[in-house]
Amino acid sequence: MRDKIKIAIEFLKDKKSFLVGDLRLEANELGDIEITGWSQYTNFRNLTKENSLEELQGIKSLFYDKLKVSPELANFIKGKDIVFNLYFDDYGKASIEICSEKDSNICWKRDIP
């Protein structure tokens, strides 16, 4: 895992995305680090704000676990804003953004119950 994270850091330096396990790490135009994960739900109608927030928390936990094993990643993200994204995979056709979190503020991209 540490080797894959080191490769991801090189991609991030070039503002490119890289998959590390179930998460996509990316540096956006603003210099923020975006951490994206996908919902485990297979039917969009089953998504709710409550279960989406639980999944977003799971994405955050996975990312913080990666920071524990990679001091290089922890050092790289110092001073950068982190954005956590939850997407829904539309059966391989497209990824639909559900919500994101930056600085503890949730932004809903879809109208779900």
C-alpha positions in Angstrom: 0.0 0.0 0.0 2.8 2.4 0.9 4.3 2.0 -2.6 1.0 2.7 -4.3 0.6 5.8 -2.1 4.1 7.1 -3.1 3.0 6.7 -6.8 -0.2 8.5 -6.0 1.8 11.5 -4.6 3.7 11.8 -7.8 0.4 11.9 -9.7 -1.0 14.5 -7.3 2.1 16.7 -7.9 1.1 16.7 -11.6 -2.5 17.4 -10.8 -3.6 13.9 -12.0 -5.8 11.4 -10.2 -4.8 8.0 -9.0 -6.7 5.1 -7.4 -5.5 3.8 -4.1 -7.7 0.9 -3.0 -11.3 2.1 -3.2 -10.4 5.8 -3.2 -9.4 8.2 -6.0 -7.0 10.9 -4.9 -6.7 14.0 -7.0 -5.3 17.5 -6.8 -7.8 20.1 -8.3 -7.1 23.4 -9.9 -7.3 25.2 -6.6 -4.6 23.0 -5.0 -7.2 21.2 -2.9 -6.8 17.4 -2.5 -10.0 15.6 -3.5 -10.7 12.2 -2.0 -13.5 10.3 -3.9 -15.3 7.1 -3.0 -18.3 5.4 -4.5 -21.5 4.4 -2.9 -22.1 0.8 -2.1 -25.7 1.1 -3.1 -26.6 -0.4 -6.5 -30.0 1.4 -6.8 -30.0 5.2 -6.8 -33.5 5.2 -5.3 -32.1 3.6 -2.1 -29.8 6.6 -1.4 -30.8 8.9 1.4 -29.0 11.8 3.0 -28.5 9.7 6.2 -26.9 6.7 4.5 -24.9 9.0 2.1 -23.4 10.8 5.2 -22.5 7.4 6.7 -20.7 6.5 3.4 -19.0 9.8 3.3 -17.7 9.2 6.8 -16.4 5.8 5.6 -14.5 7.5 2.8 -12.9 9.8 5.4 -12.0 6.9 7.6 -10.4 5.0 4.7 -8.3 8.1 3.8 -7.2 8.7 7.4 -6.1 5.1 7.6 -3.9 5.7 4.6 -2.4 8.7 6.3 -1.4 6.5 9.3 0.6 4.2 7.0 2.1 7.0 4.9 4.0 9.9 6.5 4.8 11.0 2.9 1.1 11.5 2.1 0.5 13.2 5.5 3.4 15.6 4.7 2.2 16.2 1.2 -1.3 17.3 2.2 -0.1 19.6 5.0 -1.6 23.1 4.5 -3.9 21.9 1.7 -7.7 21.8 1.9 -9.2 18.3 1.7 -12.5 17.7 -0.2 -14.3 14.4 0.3 -16.6 13.3 -2.4 -19.3 10.6 -2.6 -20.3 9.3 -6.0 -22.8 6.8 -7.3 -21.6 4.4 -10.0 -24.4 4.2 -12.6 -23.6 0.6 -13.5 -20.3 1.5 -15.2 -21.9 4.1 -17.4 -21.1 7.2 -15.4 -20.3 8.4 -11.9 -23.0 10.7 -10.4 -21.8 13.0 -7.7 -24.0 12.7 -4.5 -22.3 15.1 -2.1 -19.0 16.5 -1.0 -17.5 17.8 2.3 -15.0 20.5 2.7 -14.1 22.1 6.1 -17.0 20.2 7.7 -19.5 21.7 5.2 -21.7 19.3 3.3 -22.7 20.3 -0.3 -25.5 18.2 -1.8 -25.2 17.7 -5.5 -28.4 15.7 -5.9 -31.8 16.0 -4.4 -32.2 12.9 -2.3 -34.5 12.2 0.7 
